[in-house]
């Protein structure tokens, strides 16, 4: 979850002013195209920044994983290998700021990015942003800083490798509670009690969801890396808003809501994952501004400034939710049948917290005989849970930093 503030003096306005001035990081929105590049999977290459920090953004049609190929001590240039994409024809262009020039090409099946620096410099961080907020491309982002610039942890209170920075006033009371060192996962078994959910040929959704939630909890706890909190562990009804409150009060790192789909066509089958939609984002922002259980107090006397601070938090949370959803789908593929267009967006209540990365997993169609049999089979449940644990492990262990609007996230 996005929390643990920078140790900066002053209030939300001072923090916002520093961010807007580019004193800490470069906002992605400030990057302007230097050359309209389009070849293979590369849509565009953009640069921007200040004299001591330059950001290069590669817009891509597909996801990519980066690897530093050059020596870290080389302060004149850097070479990165980008797997998962094909450049096609070589691309190159003039740089900006600390980047004197860049070149993208594919050699022996590997795509390489070469950066020549205008003076002694180094790569401070690099991360991948998935499509989100109306942007259809992936964005591989590289931040270059002067060689003598402070290490990132001295600027952001050692949050670069662990959490995204957030203004002090946006922390909830739970954020100040002692941590056990384990990541906190809230597992939500959808429906329950007087709300049975969808009906299959031989089972109710509420029971299927609870069995899956218990299987996932057991697998997560067996790793020794996670503290798991269930929104319900028996056949009881828990209000949707209360489920979100449980996650926020627990200072949760992830919220996973488990459901079983249904439809009039019994031939329809497959799992899908939902993250927050644009309309839900606006609703969540209003909640964060005005409603008690949802509110994120900003400490800003100006309402507009407060809304901007909340939007920054929410944007980072939404990107992280989308990233986790893609990891879940990657790991489930081949083990669980996936519905066409399996990553979807909606404004479900359980996804509305502005500061907790959250997904809602429809594990399959209880109205489909094959899916219902799979959902009620303990072996299939355990196999699915094992794949979800892999996705969770990757989400927290991935050394690619996710960011939005200048936030550097875990």
RODO-2510 file (C-alpha; in nm, 4 decimals, decimal comma):
residues 410
     n   res          X          Y          Z
     1     x     0,0000     0,0000     0,0000
     2     x     0,1146     0,3551    -0,0642
     3     x     0,2157     0,5131     0,2620
     4     x     0,5059     0,6047     0,4955
     5     x     0,5641     0,9690     0,4338
     6     x     0,8747     1,1565     0,3378
     7     x     1,0218     1,3192     0,6459
     8     x     0,9631     1,6703     0,5182
     9     x     0,8751     1,9709     0,7254
    10     x     0,5596     2,1590     0,6497
    11     x     0,2145     2,0713     0,5243
    12     x     0,0567     1,9267     0,2123
    13     x     0,1027     2,2507     0,0170
    14     x     0,4797     2,2489     0,0736
    15     x     0,4992     1,8861    -0,0359
    16     x     0,2908     1,9600    -0,3446
    17     x     0,5031     2,2622    -0,4317
    18     x     0,8173     2,0512    -0,4144
    19     x     0,6620     1,7895    -0,6373
    20     x     0,5353     2,0397    -0,8918
    21     x     0,8730     2,2126    -0,9001
    22     x     1,0350     1,8824    -0,9916
    23     x     1,2582     1,8979    -0,6843
    24     x     1,2215     1,5273    -0,6145
    25     x     1,1130     1,3470    -0,9287
    26     x     0,9966     1,4144    -1,2812
    27     x     0,6243     1,3781    -1,3440
    28     x     0,5440     1,1514    -1,6358
    29     x     0,2997     1,4109    -1,7663
    30     x     0,5877     1,6555    -1,8138
    31     x     0,7737     1,4335    -2,0622
    32     x     0,7443     1,5584    -2,4180
    33     x     0,8177     1,3667    -2,7389
    34     x     1,1632     1,4314    -2,8792
    35     x     1,1224     1,2196    -3,1876
    36     x     0,8094     1,0458    -3,3180
    37     x     0,9471     0,6939    -3,3252
    38     x     0,7449     0,3995    -3,4503
    39     x     0,8984     0,0668    -3,5365
    40     x     0,7945    -0,2832    -3,4327
    41     x     0,6631    -0,2726    -3,0751
    42     x     0,7988     0,0780    -3,0141
    43     x     0,5370     0,3517    -3,0531
    44     x     0,7348     0,6516    -2,9357
    45     x     1,0423     0,7663    -2,7419
    46     x     1,0149     1,0742    -2,5189
    47     x     1,2579     1,2671    -2,3005
    48     x     1,2328     1,5473    -2,0506
    49     x     1,3714     1,6761    -1,7250
    50     x     1,6008     1,9149    -1,5456
    51     x     1,9806     1,9652    -1,5694
    52     x     2,0513     1,7078    -1,2981
    53     x     1,7787     1,4559    -1,3828
    54     x     1,6418     1,3311    -1,7138
    55     x     1,3589     1,0882    -1,7784
    56     x     1,3310     0,8776    -2,0928
    57     x     0,9987     0,7061    -2,1677
    58     x     0,9556     0,4351    -2,4322
    59     x     0,5914     0,3826    -2,5329
    60     x     0,5390     0,0156    -2,6205
    61     x     0,2639    -0,1981    -2,7670
    62     x     0,3501    -0,4846    -2,5287
    63     x     0,5100    -0,5421    -2,1909
    64     x     0,8891    -0,5513    -2,1592
    65     x     1,1442    -0,6527    -1,8988
    66     x     1,4701    -0,4591    -1,8701
    67     x     1,8188    -0,5742    -1,7767
    68     x     2,1311    -0,3603    -1,7353
    69     x     2,3974    -0,4956    -1,9730
    70     x     2,6685    -0,2353    -1,9207
    71     x     2,8839    -0,1940    -1,6120
    72     x     2,7233     0,0064    -1,3334
    73     x     3,0435     0,2080    -1,2851
    74     x     3,0374     0,3316    -1,6476
    75     x     2,9257     0,6950    -1,6167
    76     x     2,9494     0,7831    -1,9868
    77     x     2,6889     0,5473    -2,1246
    78     x     2,4458     0,2707    -2,0334
    79     x     2,3147    -0,0274    -2,2290
    80     x     1,9895    -0,2036    -2,1400
    81     x     1,8494    -0,5257    -2,2780
    82     x     1,4702    -0,5211    -2,3267
    83     x     1,3143    -0,8660    -2,3539
    84     x     0,9612    -0,9270    -2,4789
    85     x     0,9653    -0,6656    -2,7568
    86     x     1,0916    -0,6340    -3,1134
    87     x     1,2134    -0,2986    -3,2428
    88     x     1,2153    -0,3908    -3,6103
    89     x     1,4140    -0,1188    -3,7846
    90     x     1,6748     0,0506    -3,5645
    91     x     1,5749     0,3802    -3,4028
    92     x     1,7929     0,6607    -3,2736
    93     x     1,7607     1,0224    -3,1762
    94     x     1,9068     1,3274    -3,0089
    95     x     1,8863     1,3392    -2,6337
    96     x     1,8000     1,6022    -2,3794
    97     x     1,9479     1,7033    -2,0458
    98     x     2,1822     1,4313    -1,9235
    99     x     2,1112     1,2086    -2,2243
   100     x     2,3197     1,3113    -2,5245
   101     x     2,1657     1,0530    -2,7568
   102     x     1,9871     0,7184    -2,7643
   103     x     1,9652     0,4179    -2,9954
   104     x     1,7284     0,1193    -3,0045
   105     x     1,8057    -0,1874    -3,2148
   106     x     1,7629    -0,5632    -3,2170
   107     x     2,0727    -0,7785    -3,2445
   108     x     2,0814    -1,1589    -3,2262
   109     x     1,7228    -1,1651    -3,1048
   110     x     1,7778    -0,9143    -2,8226
   111     x     1,6515    -0,5577    -2,8232
   112     x     1,9067    -0,3157    -2,6817
   113     x     1,8804     0,0466    -2,5726
   114     x     2,2021     0,2483    -2,5682
   115     x     2,2118     0,5786    -2,3818
   116     x     2,5071     0,8152    -2,4231
   117     x     2,5345     1,0673    -2,1424
   118     x     2,6253     1,4326    -2,1899
   119     x     2,8274     1,4229    -1,8644
   120     x     2,8957     1,1752    -1,5869
   121     x     2,5594     1,0198    -1,5024
   122     x     2,3931     0,6982    -1,3962
   123     x     2,0536     0,5286    -1,4114
   124     x     1,8792     0,5917    -1,0802
   125     x     1,5701     0,3810    -1,1428
   126     x     1,3679     0,2150    -1,4154
   127     x     1,0157     0,0745    -1,4096
   128     x     0,7261    -0,0357    -1,6279
   129     x     0,3846     0,1311    -1,6279
   130     x     0,0950    -0,0780    -1,7622
   131     x    -0,1851     0,0724    -1,9734
   132     x    -0,4118     0,2772    -1,7482
   133     x    -0,6209     0,5930    -1,7241
   134     x    -0,7065     0,5957    -2,0941
   135     x    -0,3460     0,5310    -2,2046
   136     x    -0,3332     0,2250    -2,4301
   137     x     0,0445     0,1696    -2,4316
   138     x     0,2927     0,0252    -2,1865
   139     x     0,5584     0,2756    -2,0791
   140     x     0,9125     0,1736    -1,9900
   141     x     1,0561     0,4611    -1,7882
   142     x     1,4234     0,5300    -1,7186
   143     x     1,5413     0,8024    -1,4814
   144     x     1,8978     0,9259    -1,5304
   145     x     2,0643     1,1419    -1,2658
   146     x     2,3995     1,3149    -1,2386
   147     x     2,6721     1,0839    -1,1092
   148     x     2,7142     1,2920    -0,7940
   149     x     2,3401     1,3092    -0,7178
   150     x     2,2292     1,1701    -0,3796
   151     x     2,1188     0,8078    -0,3790
   152     x     1,7384     0,7790    -0,4105
   153     x     1,6888     0,6606    -0,0538
   154     x     1,8408     0,9815     0,0898
   155     x     1,5881     1,1850    -0,1072
   156     x     1,2771     0,9839    -0,0344
   157     x     1,3404     0,8538     0,3164
   158     x     1,4449     0,5102     0,1876
   159     x     1,1083     0,4575     0,0203
   160     x     1,2367     0,3829    -0,3303
   161     x     1,2872     0,0123    -0,2745
   162     x     0,9955    -0,0342    -0,0380
   163     x     0,7014     0,2029    -0,0692
   164     x     0,5798     0,4963    -0,2692
   165     x     0,6096     0,8269    -0,0878
   166     x     0,2941     0,9995     0,0234
   167     x     0,2359     1,3277     0,2086
   168     x     0,2312     1,2811     0,5883
   169     x    -0,1273     1,3976     0,6158
   170     x    -0,2497     1,1222     0,3830
   171     x    -0,1424     0,8423     0,6150
   172     x    -0,4214     0,6662     0,8009
   173     x    -0,3869     0,6005     1,1721
   174     x    -0,3134     0,2358     1,0869
   175     x    -0,0102     0,3386     0,8838
   176     x     0,1670     0,4388     1,2048
   177     x     0,1100     0,1055     1,3755
   178     x     0,4134    -0,1245     1,4143
   179     x     0,4639    -0,3665     1,1261
   180     x     0,5561    -0,7331     1,1683
   181     x     0,7768    -0,7332     0,8604
   182     x     0,5244    -0,9511     0,6765
   183     x     0,3130    -0,8172     0,3932
   184     x    -0,0514    -0,7851     0,4877
   185     x    -0,2981    -0,9452     0,2447
   186     x    -0,6724    -0,9089     0,2942
   187     x    -0,8635    -1,1946     0,1301
   188     x    -1,2321    -1,1236     0,0792
   189     x    -1,4717    -1,4133     0,0206
   190     x    -1,7581    -1,2522    -0,1680
   191     x    -2,1203    -1,2730    -0,0463
   192     x    -2,2122    -1,4820     0,2618
   193     x    -2,4940    -1,5256     0,5111
   194     x    -2,8259    -1,4001     0,3760
   195     x    -2,6513    -1,3002     0,0487
   196     x    -2,5780    -1,6354    -0,1238
   197     x    -2,4637    -1,4917    -0,4554
   198     x    -2,5105    -1,6884    -0,7754
   199     x    -2,6557    -2,0384    -0,7872
   200     x    -2,4950    -2,3265    -0,9739
   201     x    -2,6386    -2,6684    -1,0427
   202     x    -2,5219    -2,8018    -0,7071
   203     x    -2,3629    -2,5161    -0,5134
   204     x    -2,3951    -2,1550    -0,4030
   205     x    -2,1395    -1,8888    -0,4826
   206     x    -2,0919    -1,7869    -0,1188
   207     x    -1,9682    -2,1357    -0,0295
   208     x    -1,7367    -2,1645    -0,3295
   209     x    -1,5869    -1,8238    -0,2542
   210     x    -1,5218    -1,9062     0,1104
   211     x    -1,3553    -2,2381     0,0271
   212     x    -1,1256    -2,0640    -0,2223
   213     x    -1,0435    -1,7874     0,0251
   214     x    -0,9453    -2,0416     0,2912
   215     x    -0,7254    -2,2273     0,0396
   216     x    -0,5503    -1,9044    -0,0590
   217     x    -0,5008    -1,8062     0,3058
   218     x    -0,3410    -2,1427     0,3834
   219     x    -0,1046    -2,1205     0,0856
   220     x    -0,0006    -1,7645     0,1698
   221     x     0,0613    -1,8354     0,5366
   222     x     0,2616    -2,1465     0,4502
   223     x     0,5247    -1,9246     0,2856
   224     x     0,5917    -1,7444     0,6134
   225     x     0,6017    -1,4150     0,4239
   226     x     0,2463    -1,2934     0,4652
   227     x    -0,0063    -1,2032     0,7296
   228     x    -0,3513    -1,2885     0,5952
   229     x    -0,6733    -1,1276     0,7157
   230     x    -1,0085    -1,2670     0,6037
   231     x    -1,3084    -1,0376     0,5762
   232     x    -1,5116    -1,3442     0,6748
   233     x    -1,4137    -1,6990     0,7681
   234     x    -1,7632    -1,8436     0,8054
   235     x    -2,1058    -1,8183     0,6470
   236     x    -2,1817    -1,4633     0,7599
   237     x    -2,2706    -1,1470     0,5729
   238     x    -2,0208    -0,8584     0,5823
   239     x    -2,1230    -0,5226     0,4385
   240     x    -1,9207    -0,4209     0,1316
   241     x    -1,8060    -0,0945     0,2888
   242     x    -1,7013    -0,2855     0,6012
   243     x    -1,4827    -0,5124     0,3853
   244     x    -1,2921    -0,2089     0,2613
   245     x    -1,2718    -0,0709     0,6140
   246     x    -1,1107    -0,3969     0,7278
   247     x    -0,8388    -0,3572     0,4635
   248     x    -0,7713     0,0074     0,5430
   249     x    -0,7648    -0,0453     0,9189
   250     x    -0,5258    -0,3365     0,8733
   251     x    -0,2872    -0,1190     0,6713
   252     x    -0,3194    -0,3790     0,3934
   253     x    -0,0655    -0,4143     0,1148
   254     x    -0,3151    -0,5925    -0,1131
   255     x    -0,6894    -0,6574    -0,1178
   256     x    -0,8137    -0,9620    -0,3130
   257     x    -1,1869    -1,0202    -0,3453
   258     x    -1,2885    -1,3697    -0,4643
   259     x    -1,6143    -1,4264    -0,6536
   260     x    -1,7767    -1,6756    -0,8902
   261     x    -1,9371    -1,5455    -1,2084
   262     x    -2,2765    -1,6353    -1,3536
   263     x    -2,4649    -1,5869    -1,6786
   264     x    -2,7693    -1,7012    -1,8745
   265     x    -2,5575    -1,9042    -2,1204
   266     x    -2,4323    -2,2155    -1,9442
   267     x    -2,1620    -2,2573    -2,2104
   268     x    -1,9844    -1,9406    -2,0951
   269     x    -1,6848    -2,0194    -1,8771
   270     x    -1,3506    -1,8786    -1,7642
   271     x    -1,1993    -1,6518    -1,5025
   272     x    -1,1651    -1,2732    -1,5221
   273     x    -1,0160    -0,9993    -1,3058
   274     x    -1,1560    -0,6542    -1,2351
   275     x    -0,9716    -0,3408    -1,1350
   276     x    -1,1172     0,0043    -1,0732
   277     x    -1,2780     0,1801    -1,3695
   278     x    -1,2513     0,5509    -1,4530
   279     x    -1,6044     0,6150    -1,3240
   280     x    -1,5194     0,4251    -1,0076
   281     x    -1,2033     0,6311    -0,9735
   282     x    -1,4061     0,9518    -0,9627
   283     x    -1,6420     0,8009    -0,7066
   284     x    -1,3492     0,6862    -0,4947
   285     x    -1,1963     1,0334    -0,5093
   286     x    -1,5217     1,1879    -0,3859
   287     x    -1,5308     0,9335    -0,1026
   288     x    -1,1718     1,0089    -0,0102
   289     x    -1,2509     1,3789     0,0060
   290     x    -1,5771     1,3686     0,1959
   291     x    -1,6784     1,0385     0,3606
   292     x    -1,5680     0,9295     0,7060
   293     x    -1,4690     0,5658     0,6545
   294     x    -1,3112     0,6415     0,3196
   295     x    -1,1614     0,9827     0,3870
   296     x    -0,7952     1,0570     0,3311
   297     x    -0,7334     1,3777     0,5271
   298     x    -0,4818     1,5826     0,3316
   299     x    -0,3964     1,8536     0,5821
   300     x    -0,4359     2,1037     0,3003
   301     x    -0,6440     2,4141     0,3702
   302     x    -0,7139     2,4527    -0,0001
   303     x    -0,9692     2,1989    -0,1288
   304     x    -0,8147     2,1943    -0,4763
   305     x    -0,4729     2,1134    -0,3349
   306     x    -0,6272     1,8368    -0,1256
   307     x    -0,7947     1,6862    -0,4304
   308     x    -0,4654     1,6890    -0,6214
   309     x    -0,2905     1,5089    -0,3362
   310     x    -0,5630     1,2442    -0,3299
   311     x    -0,5483     1,2070    -0,7080
   312     x    -0,1744     1,1416    -0,6863
   313     x    -0,2259     0,8686    -0,4286
   314     x    -0,5146     0,7183    -0,6202
   315     x    -0,3326     0,7134    -0,9529
   316     x    -0,0421     0,5201    -0,8042
   317     x    -0,2819     0,2770    -0,6340
   318     x    -0,4722     0,2190    -0,9574
   319     x    -0,1554     0,1495    -1,1538
   320     x    -0,0360    -0,0957    -0,8934
   321     x    -0,3725    -0,2739    -0,8963
   322     x    -0,3517    -0,3087    -1,2750
   323     x     0,0041    -0,4401    -1,2515
   324     x    -0,0978    -0,7023    -0,9967
   325     x    -0,3994    -0,8038    -1,2080
   326     x    -0,1727    -0,8705    -1,5061
   327     x     0,0592    -1,0819    -1,2914
   328     x    -0,2394    -1,2826    -1,1711
   329     x    -0,3557    -1,3481    -1,5264
   330     x    -0,0064    -1,4445    -1,6404
   331     x     0,0215    -1,7023    -1,3635
   332     x    -0,3328    -1,8378    -1,3926
   333     x    -0,3117    -1,8828    -1,7698
   334     x    -0,2754    -2,2527    -1,8444
   335     x    -0,3988    -2,3558    -1,5003
   336     x    -0,7392    -2,1852    -1,5006
   337     x    -0,9506    -2,1191    -1,8135
   338     x    -0,9622    -1,7442    -1,8795
   339     x    -1,2560    -1,5504    -2,0160
   340     x    -1,1931    -1,3529    -2,3346
   341     x    -1,0931    -0,9981    -2,2370
   342     x    -1,0046    -1,1297    -1,8941
   343     x    -0,8783    -0,7981    -1,7472
   344     x    -1,1833    -0,5792    -1,7010
   345     x    -1,2740    -0,2613    -1,5171
   346     x    -1,5685    -0,1775    -1,2940
   347     x    -1,6704     0,0478    -1,0071
   348     x    -1,7335    -0,2272    -0,7511
   349     x    -1,7491    -0,0977    -0,3936
   350     x    -1,4692    -0,3274    -0,2736
   351     x    -1,2307    -0,1632    -0,5236
   352     x    -1,2985     0,1941    -0,4160
   353     x    -1,0313     0,2563    -0,1512
   354     x    -0,7973     0,5234    -0,2838
   355     x    -0,4963     0,3884    -0,0948
   356     x    -0,5217     0,0061    -0,1134
   357     x    -0,4290    -0,1802    -0,4353
   358     x    -0,7284    -0,4054    -0,4979
   359     x    -0,8570    -0,6617    -0,7463
   360     x    -1,1762    -0,8629    -0,7761
   361     x    -1,1240    -1,2120    -0,9188
   362     x    -1,4155    -1,3911    -1,0817
   363     x    -1,2748    -1,7432    -1,0527
   364     x    -1,5093    -1,8946    -1,3123
   365     x    -1,8769    -1,9331    -1,3994
   366     x    -2,0705    -2,1261    -1,1391
   367     x    -2,3438    -2,1567    -1,4026
   368     x    -2,1072    -2,3559    -1,6292
   369     x    -2,0839    -2,7290    -1,5431
   370     x    -1,7063    -2,7497    -1,6025
   371     x    -1,6269    -2,4341    -1,4087
   372     x    -1,8580    -2,5315    -1,1233
   373     x    -1,6900    -2,8733    -1,0957
   374     x    -1,3476    -2,7047    -1,0927
   375     x    -1,4539    -2,4470    -0,8340
   376     x    -1,5770    -2,7236    -0,6033
   377     x    -1,2737    -2,9488    -0,6458
   378     x    -1,0192    -2,9102    -0,3653
   379     x    -0,7281    -3,0028    -0,5942
   380     x    -0,8233    -2,7381    -0,8500
   381     x    -0,8726    -2,4827    -0,5718
   382     x    -0,5253    -2,5510    -0,4376
   383     x    -0,3676    -2,5296    -0,7829
   384     x    -0,5334    -2,1940    -0,8458
   385     x    -0,4296    -2,0695    -0,5008
   386     x    -0,0702    -2,1735    -0,5697
   387     x    -0,0666    -1,9684    -0,8900
   388     x    -0,2099    -1,6672    -0,7082
   389     x     0,0654    -1,6963    -0,4461
   390     x     0,3224    -1,6909    -0,7289
   391     x     0,1653    -1,3709    -0,8624
   392     x     0,1720    -1,2143    -0,5150
   393     x     0,5359    -1,3158    -0,4677
   394     x     0,6261    -1,1590    -0,8029
   395     x     0,4357    -0,8418    -0,7202
   396     x     0,6375    -0,7839    -0,4045
   397     x     0,9707    -0,9233    -0,5231
   398     x     0,9798    -0,7568    -0,8641
   399     x     1,2748    -0,5190    -0,8799
   400     x     1,1009    -0,3097    -1,1475
   401     x     0,9553    -0,0060    -0,9747
   402     x     0,6034     0,0997    -1,0665
   403     x     0,5209     0,4658    -1,0652
   404     x     0,2698     0,7300    -1,1538
   405     x     0,3028     1,1089    -1,1555
   406     x     0,6505     1,0954    -1,0105
   407     x     0,5741     0,8363    -0,7441
   408     x     0,8252     0,5538    -0,7150
   409     x     0,6390     0,2465    -0,5982
   410     x     0,7287    -0,0982    -0,4812
***
